[in-house]
């Protein structure tokens, strides 16, 4: 028996795929742990209690869907507005860096 030759599919040359930009995003496998730590950080914050769940949800959605940089910008915007304290903001930045991955 002879060698089988692999036949190319008709239709011309194969497509060349370009690489996409890699973005820092929240690691999906650790979302539960991230959320737990973020809520724990927010317990020490002086933010109004009715704004805390909304803030946590916004940070979580921005970090997992858009990018970690968008979430950090959101935290910085709230720091500028006076709704968040500087030490809490730094802790959230460290937490975002810790649970980020490149996707």
Helices and strands as residue ranges (DSSP letters): E 24-26, G 28-30, H 31-43, H 49-61, I 62-66, H 68-81, H 86-98, E 100-102
